[in-house]
């Protein structure tokens, strides 16, 4: 089973999500467009109903992780049917762009190009990638924007950073840590089997970023 990190950005760095209505719509589309059958009910605009019965879908991919940022998104996907990954991403991008352009009265491309797809080829990449996706929102939290550089005191206050992640609805982090957010969307079994307790491992990773920084600060 190939595992892919898929990501795309707004054209010219523009916002993809201006408010929670846009974010809810994209989450809705992640579910609705994960179906080999046509989805005429996924309109460009209008009231969004509840998710369809998952047993009635012909799923194209498994979504193992996701995160929405202001101007880009991250997805962690594996393909269930041949060609399913490309079909899903095409339906997702076109469908959301149609909605966004209609709602915000604009025309033209919304995304900067084809979605980038990076194959996960080794265990270190596999083990780090879901943490990376879930920690992206720390870019918006003062004192934790350097979380990518663990050896340079990337997280000033690990407890506060983790508390912030607990308030950020727009990723699969909460569903991995026992808080039901969008449980019908994400498949957690692959990483649950690998980590045992994923939430504990991520918390230790963030605390390690703080501890590493403090240690290095003493050595300088």
N, C-alpha and C positions, 0 to 999 in steps of 0.2 A: 504494500500500500504506500504510494508516494505521498509525502507530506509537503505542502507548499505554503510559503509565506507570500501572500498576495497583498499588494498595496498600490494605491493610486492617490493622486493629489488633484486639487482644483487647478484649472488652467491658469497660468501666470500667478500661481499662489493664491488665488481667490478662495474665499470661504465656501466650503461645501455645505456647512450646517450653520444657519444664522440664528436658530433658536431650537427649543425642544420639539417643536412641531416637525421641523426638518429631521431631527434625530429619530423621533418616533417613526417617521415615514421610512427612513432608511432601514431601521430595525425590522419594520414590517416587511419591507422588500427583501431583506435577507431571508426571511421565512418564505414568503410567497413565491419568489422566483427560484427557489430551490426545488424545482418540479420540472420533470421532463415534459409534462403536458402543457399546452398553452394556458395562460392565466389571464383571461379577459377581464376578470373581476379586479385585477390590479390596475386601476385607472390612474391616469396622470394626476387627477385631483379629486376632491370629494371626500366624504367621510370614510374613514377606515373602519372596517368591521373587525370582528375577532378573527384569530387565526383559523384556517381551515383545519379539519381533522388531519393530523399528521399521517394517519394510516391510509388516507386517500391520496397521498402524494406519491409521485415517483421521484424520490430524491436523487439529485445529481451529485451532490457532495455531502460530506460530513463537515460541519463547522466546529472545529476544536477550540477556537479562540477568536476573539474579535475586539476591536477598540475603535471608537470614533474620536477623532481630534477635530479641531476647528476647520482645517483645510485639507485633511487627508484621512484615510482609513487604513487599518491593518486587519487582515483576515488570516487565519490558519486553517487550511483546508486539505482534505484528502478526497480523491475522486471515487465515486461509487459506480459510475458507468463510463465507458469509453467516450471521451469527448465532453464529459460532464462538467469539468472544471472551466473550460473555455466557454461553454454554453451558459453556465451559471453566471460567470462574470460579465458576459455580454448582456444578458437579460437584466442583471442588476444595474449596470452602468447606464444602459439605455433607458430603462424604466425610471430610475431615479432622476436622471437628467431631464426626462420629459416632465416629470412632476415638478422639479425645481424650476425649470424655465417657465412653466405655466404659472406656478404660484408667484414667482418673483418677476414676472413680465419681462423676460429676457429671451434672447435667441443665441444660437451658436453652441460651440462645444463647452461642456462643463468640466470635463476631466482633461488632464494634460496629454493624454495619449492612452495607449493600451495599458491595461493593468500589468504591473511588474509581477512576475511569478518566480520565486526563488525556491528551488528544490532543497529540502533539508537532507543533507547527505552524511552527517556523522552525529554521534551521540552528544558531544558538547554543544553543537548547534541546536539539537533537539531539546536538550535540557534547559538551555538558556532562553530559547525563543519565546516561550509563553510568558516567562518573567518579563522579557523585553516588551512584549505587546501590552501587558497589564501595567507596566510602570510608566508608559508613555504619558499618562495624565500628570505625572509629577513635573512635567515641563511647565505646568500652570500653577505650581505651588511654590511660593517663595521659600528659598532655603533648600530646595531639593532639585533644582533644575540641572545640577551636575551629576545626577544619579548614574549616568552612563560611565562616568570615570570614578569607579569605586576607590581607586588608590589616591584620589585627590579630595577626599572629604566631600563626596558628591551629595551626601544627605546630611544636613546639619542636625536635624532632629527626627530620628526614625519613627518615634511614636506618633508625632504630629503628621508625618508623611503617610503612615499607614492609616491614620484616622481620616485623612483626606481621601485616600483611595476608597475607604468605606462609604464615602458620600458620592462617589462618581458612578453614576448609573450606566454610563455609555461604553461598557466593556463587559466581557465575560468574567471579570474578576470576582464579582459578588457571587455568581452562581458556582464558582469554584471554591468559595470559602464558606459555603453553607447558608447563604442568604439568597432566597429565591428572587430573581430579578427578571430574566427572560429565559426560564428553564427549558422551554420548548425549542429554543433556538440552537443551543450548544450541546455537543456531545463531549462529556468530561471523562469518559472511561479510559481513553488512551493515556492521559496524564495522571489520572487517579491511580492507575496500575503502576505507573513508573515512579511516582513520588510517594505513594501511600497517603501522605497528608500534604497535599499541595499548598494549602493555606499556610501551614506551619513553615514549610520550606521557603515560601516567598517572604514571610515575615523575618525569618532568620537571614535571608539574603539582604533585605533592606537594613536590618540592624548591623549586618556585617559591613555595609557601605559606610555607616556612621562610625563604627568601631575602627575600620581601616583608616579612615580619615583622621581620627583622633590620634591613632598610633603614629601615623606619618607626621602629624603636626608636632608631636613631641621630638621626633627625630630631626626635624628641620632646624 
